[in-house]
Amino acid sequence: MTQPTQLPVLAICYDFDKTLSPDNMQAQGYIQDIGCEIDDFWAESDQLAKENGMDSNLAYMYLMAEKARGSLVLTRELLEDYGSRVAIYPGVESWFERMRAFGLAHGVKVEHYILSSGLKEMIEGTSLAKQGAFDAIFASSFYFGPDGVARWPAQAVNYTNKTQFLFRIKKGVLDINDPRVNDYFPDDQIRVPFRNMVYLGDSATDIPCMKVVNSYGGHSIGVYDPSAGMEQVKKLLSEDRVRYIAPADYREGGLLDQLLKEIILKTYADEILERRHWASVRG
């Protein structure tokens, strides 16, 4: 295969909870260790947000810190330790390098990005992050004081402001405080056009990102836990929120594996045609 001098980039963007992991990351040890029942914790968080006109992510972060008092010292290291215990779906451990290797073999640079309302510190504690699976993690996070204890939210990523990170990936402006994300970039200078993006999510909270990617020619995929059924993602498909649905099984030879490999092959072919177009325009 004759490859272009600079490989086109395919950015695969993932929600985390119930997309790569079968449950919310906070519910895999942390909530239990602060003395709460899982359903009670989320009900209290929802009520707190509702009664105070509060962002739901800020509400759960507040409760995590408040209920830790007297039992846990909420540090980055503690959250990373809980992150190290988070379960993942079959095949996830090898998925990221497999996709990168397949992409390089077929003329495409594959990158992986997390866009999550969960906690960055927990995700950074996973074996995936420590092995370099992700090119960047965009997620909610805490500010830690000089003593290392969480003092305040540093970032709260909700289902609507998640979309800003798609534009950062598109323009290659990954620093969340870099205002160049608002600058104009000519089409032929866009690092990752939306047609070269894939978004994997599991629920209605992913709809804004799914819709953005879909609307500009990218690929949105609804994943579901086979043990829980596919009704939620079938609804997303019927409403044109996603283009494909697949079980959350990331093993080689599975439907997701096949689907992403087909998208990689399509990306290469599409980018060859795009480059021929721009060469013609420039004469």
QUIBEL-V826692 format. One record per helix or strand of 2 or more residues. SS is the DSSP state (H for helix, E for strand). FROM is the first residue (numbers start at 1). TO is the last residue. If there is no record, write none. Layout:
{{SS/FROM/TO} {SS/FROM/TO}}
This chain:
{{E/8/14} {H/25/27} {H/30/33} {H/38/52} {H/56/68} {H/76/83} {H/92/105} {E/108/119} {H/120/124} {H/127/130} {E/136/144} {E/149/155} {H/163/171} {H/179/182} {H/187/189} {H/194/196} {E/197/201} {H/204/215} {E/219/224} {H/231/238} {E/244/247} {H/255/282}}
